[in-house]
Amino acid sequence: MKFVSIILLLLLSLSGFSQKKYLTRELQVENDNDAYTLNLTRDQYYSNGVALRYRMLTDSTEWKPGIKKVIRAYELNHRIYSPRHLFWKDSADMDRPYAGQITLAASNEYYTDRNAYIKLKLELGWMGPALRMGDLQYEWHKAFGMQLPLGWQYEINNAPVINGYGTYAKRLVDTNGIDLISESNIALGTSFTHARQELMVRFGDLLPIHRSTQYNGILGREDKGPDTHEFYIFLSPGIEYAAYNATIEGNWIGKESIYTETREPWIFQMRGGLMMSFTKFDIAFLYYRRTKETTEATYHKYVGIRMNQRF
């Protein structure tokens, strides 16, 4: 009897060991900076952005018909904006104001059985001198011997950030190693109000949207098997209509800013990148080139680096 009990315990152990594990949690770090374009003297416009995210697969009982899975995320964001030249001291020379934001956000991401993706996000935070972002940038540049920013006295004034965002993406064409995705984005709130339409082409080892790193759909995927790796490049040209940008034309809640600029309503963006996904880790290198966002500015380019660690 004792022998039988031992055999049963061994079988149960092996059975448990052989079960497939599913990755349901993820930490994500993303940093945008124009210095990553390999021009260390470039520090302008969208100067730096950092996002820290905790993402988790929700309970399957919450999923609706037609939804393969739902991922919930919580994030902390930090953004700095500056004019083209940090040595400018006079607002008459500047082509956009300084601005700084710190926000918290929560989002739900829905992956459908029709190879589509929906994301809804609410962001709350603050913008303005109370955050002392100018001191942070000044000390950072001073420590590394970089050009010191001299115009933070013209920063966009204190105001709350209350913004909603929506994304809808749909895979239109799927052939061997190439696909085509339509992506639509909208923002509405006290900080940004815009709509953007992109058409994305991907080349390489591709997975469907609900299992792809393009839309962070890997959570819930088995940790073994053929569908745990991706390697591809993508190009995504788009057009954006900017109805309001508080970091340029000033806050409409709170005390008026002493210096603002006129936004450009139409912006053309080229986005591209290299995406690599492994069993528990992803890394993405993203390139952005945007036409001028104010009537006085020039075009802008920057690079984003995104890393995911699942567990």
N, C-alpha and C positions, 0 to 999 in steps of 0.2 A: 504493500500500500504506500509505503514511504517512497519507494522507487517511482511509482506511478505519479505521485504528487510532484516529485522533482521534475519528471518529464513534462508534466503539464505546465509547471512554472517556466521551464525553459522555452516551451512552445509559445507561451503567452509573451515572454520577453522578446523572442525573435519576431513575433507578430507585431509587437509594438515598435520594435526597432525598424522594421521594414516599412512601416506606414509612411506615406508621403507627408512631408512637412510643408506647411503653407506659411509664407512670409506675410505678416499682417501689420507690421509697424515699420516706420521709416523716419529717419532724420535727414533733412535736406538743408544744404547750405548753398546760397547763390550770391555771387559778387559781380557787379557790373562796374567797369572802370575803363576810362579811355586810355589810361597808361598801358593797358594790356595790348594796345595796338602797336607796341614796341617803340612808341614815341614817348619817352619819359618826360618830355617838356610839355606834352599835351595835357591840359587839365581845364576843361571848359564845359559849359552847358550842363548836361546830366553828368556831373563830375564823379559821383560814386554812389553806389547803392548796395546795401547788404540785406539779405533776407534769411532768417532762420526759421525753418518749418518743422513741425511734428505732424506726421500724417499717419492715419490708421484706417484700416478696413472696418466698416461698420457692420453691425449685426445683420445677417441675411434676412431677418424678419422685417427689416425696414425697406427692403427693396420692393419696387413696384413691378408689375408685368412689363416686360420689354427691357428691364434694367438688369444688366449682368452683375454689376456691383456698384457700391457707393463708397467713396473715400472721403473722409473728413480731415481737414487740416486746420492747424492753428499756427500763426506766424507772427514774428516780430520783424519790422522793417525800419530801415534807416536810409535816408536819401539826402544828397547834397546837390545843389544846383549853383552854378556860378557863370559869370560872363566869359567871353573868349579869352581875355588876358587878365590874370590875377593881379598884375601890377597896376591896373587902372585904379586911380583914386577918386576921380571925378565922375559923377553920374552922366555927365555930358558925353563922356567917351564910351560908356558901357553899351552893350547890345542886349543885355538881359539882366534882371536883378539876381542877387544872391537869394537863396532860399534853403531851408533845412526842414526836414520832417522826421518824426518818429511815430510809428503807428503799430497797432495790433490789429490782426485780421483773423476771421474765421471763414471757412469755405466748405462747400460740398461739391464733389465731382461725381458725375453720373456717367457710366459707361453703358451704352445700349447694345442690344443684340442686332442693331442695324449698322454697326461699325461707325457709330457717332459718339460724340463726347459733349457734355454740358457741364459748365462750371459756374457756380454762383458764389460771389464773395462779398462780404461786408467788412469795411476797413474803418477803424476809428483811431484818432490820434491827435497830434498837435503840430503846428507849424509856426515858426517865428523865433524872435530873439530870446524868448524865455528858455529855449532849449540849449542856448550857448553853442550852437554848431560852428559858429565862426571861430570861437576859441579852440574848439576841437581841431578844425582844419588847420588853423594857424600853428598850433603846437605840433601837430603831425608833420607838417611841411618843414617846420623849423628843425625838428629832430633828425630829418633825413636830408637836410640841406637843399630843399626844393624851394621854388618861388613862393614867397609868402603872399597870401591873399590880403589885399589892402582896402577892399571896399565893402566889408560886411556891414558898415553903418547904413548901407542902402538895402538891407535885407527886407524881404516881404514881412509885413508885421504879423503879430500873434493872431492866430485864428484856429478854430477846431477843424479837424479833418474828418469828414463824414462822407464816405464814398461807397458806392455799390458798383460791382463789376460783373459782367456776364460774358461767357465764351461759348460758342457753338462751333464744333468741328465735325466734318463729315467726309469719310473716305469716298471719293467719287470713282476712282479708277484703281484697279489692283491687278498688275501684271507681274511677271517673274522679275523680281528685283527692283521694280519701279512702281510707285503709286502716286496718286494725285489727291490732295486734301484741300477742301475749302474750309477756311477758318474765319469766323466773324467775331468781333469783340466790341463791347460797348461799356462805357463808364459814365456814371452820373453822380454828381455830388458837389461838395464845397471845395474840392481840390482839383479834380479833373472831370470834364464832360466831353466825351468824344466817341466816335464810331469809326471802326477800322475793318476793312475787308482784305484778306490775304488769300493767295492761291499757292499752295505748297507742293513742291515736287521733291520726292525722296528717292535716293538711289542706294542700294546695298542689301544687306540681310535685314529684312523687314518683318515685323509682326503686326497683327491687327491692333487697332487703337486701344482696345481694352487690355492688351498685354504689352504695349509698347512704351518705351521710355520717353517718346515724344510728348505724351500727355501723362506721364508718370503713372501709367496703368499697371505697373508690375505687381503691386501688392495683391495678395490672393493667388498668385501664380505658384505652381509647384517649385520647390527648390532644386529639383533634378529633372532631367529630361531635355529634349531638343529645343524647347521653347524658353530657354533661360538666358540667351545671349542675342545681342543685336550689334551691328556695326554698319553705320550708314552716314551719308551726308545729305543735306537738304538745302533747298533754296526757296525763299518765300517772299516774293514781292507783294507789296500792299499799298493801299491808299487810305488815308485817315482824314476825317473831317473833325477838327478841333473846335468845339463850340465854346469852351472855357478852360483856362489853365491858370489857376491861382498863383503858381510859381512864376508866372510871367506878368499877368495883368492885375495881380493883387487880390487880396482877400475881400469877399463881400460880407463877411461877418467880422465885427470888431473894428478897431481903429484903422483908418485908411493908411496904406503904405506911402512913404514919401517918394518912392521912385518905382515906376512900373514901365512896361513896354507894351507895344501892340503885337498881339499874337498873329501868326499866319494861319488862316483857317484850313488850308489844304496842305497836307504833308505826305510825301512819298517815302516809303520805307523799304529797304532791302534787308531781309534777315536771312542768315544762312548759318550752317554749323556742321560740326562733327559730333555724332552721338555714339557712345559705347556703353553697352549694358552687359553686366555679368550676373552671376547668381545672386549676390547680395550687395553689389556695388555698381553704381553708374557714374559716368562722368561725361559732361557735355561742354563743348566749346562753341559759343554762340557769337556771331558777328552781326552788328547792327550799323546801318548807314541811313541817316535821316536827313531830308532836306530841311532848310532853315525853319525854325519854330517862331521867330519874331521877324518883323520887317527889317531889322537892322543886322540880324545874325547871318552866319554862313551855315553850310551843312555840318553835320556832326556824325562822328563814328565812334563806336566803343565796342568792347568785348565783354561778354559775360561768361563766367565759369560756374557750372552747377554740378554739385556732387550729392549723391544719395547713398545712404547706408541703411540697409534693411535688416530687420531682426524679427 
